[in-house]
Amino acid sequence: MDKGVEVEFRGDHISVKLKPNYAFDPSGRDEVWAEIKAACKEHNSRRVLVEGVVPTGERETADVVAAGQRTATVPHLWLAFHLDNFEATEQSELFEAIAASRGVRVKFFVDREHALTWLRNNAPS
C-alpha cells in the first residue's frame, strides 16, 4: 500500500516528501512515524524536513492534538515544514504548541532554504 510519503536521509537531515496523493489519515500515522524514527536512529539525526503539498482531508481538533503528540515519537526532534500553498491556521498553531509541550520544535516555512537553515543552525545533527 502506498502511504503517500517518502522518507530518506539527505546528508544532514531526514527528508520526508509528501506525494501529491497524500491525504491526512490518522490510521496511517503510526507507520509513517515508525519509518521516521528508524531513519533518525539509523542516521543519528534529529533534523526532519517535511515537504510537499498541504495534505488533503479534514482534520478534527482531536486529530491535530494526536498528531502533535505523535511528534514525540522521536525525542528532541526539530521538525521543519515546507508545504506548497501553506497558510497558517489555528490548527497549525495548535499542532506547534502540542509538539512543543512534548519537547519537539516545529516551524512552518514558505521557503525551503529558510527551513533548512533553521534546522542546521538550531538542531543538533
Number of C-alpha atoms within 10 A of each C-alpha: 3 8 15 16 19 15 19 16 17 12 9 17 23 23 21 21 19 20 17 13 13 18 18 16 14 12 7 12 14 13 11 16 17 13 16 24 20 14 20 21 12 10 16 14 22 24 25 28 22 21 20 18 18 19 19 12 10 10 15 10 13 9 16 19 18 16 18 22 20 17 26 20 15 19 12 18 24 27 23 24 22 23 20 14 10 16 11 10 9 9 15 17 15 15 23 22 18 23 24 19 13 17 17 23 22 22 17 21 19 14 12 17 11 14 21 20 12 17 24 15 9 12 18 14 15
